[in-house]
Amino acid sequence: MPRIPRERKPKVVQEIAAATGSVNVGTDFCRVDYTTTGAVTDIEFLDACVSARQTTTFTDEDGNAGTNNITVKTTADAVIGTITEDNGTLTISSDGTTAWVVVD
C-alpha cells in the first residue's frame, strides 16, 4: 500500500525589530533584527503560548547579539534564555502547563 504523505503545517515566522516585543501564539521562528541599534531586552512569551505547547526558535538576524544581547522572558519577567553570540540562535519549548525549557 502506498504511503500517504503527512500534511505539514506551514511555518509561522515573526519579526521583532524593537527593544521589546511579544511572541504570538503559534510562532515557529522569531527573527530579531534590532541588535545593530541596541540590546533586545524584553521579548515576552504570552501565557497562551505555554498551554499551546509551543516551540519557537529565535535568531539574531543582525549578527550583533554578542554586543547587544537578546533576552527572552515570561510575562512575569522571569528570564527564559539569552542569545549572547553574534548570529546566535535559541530554541525554547513549553511543557504544556507552566514551564519553558531551553532546547539548545
C-alpha positions as CSV (number, residue, x, y, z in Angstrom):
1,M,0.0,0.0,0.0
2,P,1.5,3.4,-0.9
3,R,2.4,5.8,1.9
4,I,0.3,8.8,2.2
5,P,2.5,11.9,2.9
6,R,1.7,13.7,6.1
7,E,0.4,17.2,5.7
8,R,2.9,19.6,7.1
9,K,1.9,22.7,9.0
10,P,3.3,25.8,7.4
11,K,6.0,27.5,9.5
12,V,5.0,30.8,11.1
13,V,7.7,33.4,11.2
14,Q,7.5,36.6,13.3
15,E,9.9,39.5,13.2
16,I,10.8,41.7,16.1
17,A,12.5,44.9,15.2
18,A,12.4,46.8,18.5
19,A,13.9,46.6,22.0
20,T,10.8,44.9,23.3
21,G,8.1,42.6,21.8
22,S,5.7,39.7,22.4
23,V,5.8,36.3,20.7
24,N,2.5,35.4,19.1
25,V,0.8,32.0,19.7
26,G,1.9,29.6,17.0
27,T,5.1,31.3,16.1
28,D,7.8,28.8,15.0
29,F,10.6,31.2,14.2
30,C,11.3,34.6,15.6
31,R,13.7,36.8,13.6
32,V,15.2,39.5,15.8
33,D,16.7,42.3,13.7
34,Y,17.3,45.1,16.1
35,T,20.7,44.3,17.6
36,T,22.6,46.9,15.4
37,T,20.6,49.6,17.2
38,G,20.7,48.2,20.8
39,A,20.0,45.3,23.1
40,V,16.7,43.5,22.8
41,T,16.0,43.4,26.5
42,D,12.5,42.1,26.7
43,I,10.9,39.5,24.3
44,E,7.9,38.1,26.1
45,F,6.1,34.8,25.6
46,L,2.4,35.3,26.2
47,D,0.8,32.9,28.7
48,A,-1.3,31.3,26.0
49,C,1.9,30.1,24.3
50,V,2.6,27.8,27.3
51,S,-0.6,25.9,27.1
52,A,-0.2,25.6,23.3
53,R,3.0,23.5,23.8
54,Q,4.7,26.0,21.6
55,T,8.3,25.6,20.4
56,T,10.0,28.8,19.0
57,T,13.5,29.3,17.6
58,F,14.9,32.8,17.9
59,T,17.7,34.1,15.6
60,D,19.9,37.1,15.7
61,E,19.3,38.4,12.2
62,D,21.6,41.5,12.6
63,G,24.6,39.5,13.9
64,N,25.3,41.7,16.9
65,A,23.9,39.7,19.9
66,G,27.4,39.4,21.2
67,T,27.4,43.1,21.9
68,N,23.6,43.7,22.2
69,N,22.2,40.6,23.8
70,I,18.7,39.2,23.1
71,T,16.7,38.3,26.2
72,V,13.6,36.1,26.2
73,K,11.3,36.3,29.2
74,T,7.9,35.2,30.6
75,T,5.2,37.7,31.1
76,A,6.2,37.7,34.8
77,D,9.7,38.9,33.7
78,A,11.5,35.6,34.5
79,V,14.4,35.1,32.1
80,I,14.0,32.0,29.9
81,G,17.1,32.4,27.9
82,T,19.5,34.9,26.3
83,I,21.4,34.9,23.0
84,T,24.9,36.3,23.6
85,E,26.7,35.3,20.4
86,D,26.6,37.1,17.1
87,N,24.2,35.3,14.7
88,G,23.2,33.0,17.6
89,T,20.0,31.1,18.0
90,L,17.9,30.0,20.9
91,T,15.2,27.3,20.8
92,I,12.6,27.3,23.6
93,S,9.7,24.9,24.1
94,S,6.9,24.8,26.6
95,D,6.0,21.8,28.7
96,G,2.3,22.4,28.1
97,T,1.5,23.5,31.6
98,T,3.6,26.1,33.3
99,A,7.3,26.0,32.3
100,W,9.6,26.8,29.4
101,V,12.6,24.7,28.5
102,V,15.7,25.8,26.5
103,V,16.1,23.1,23.8
104,D,19.5,24.4,22.6
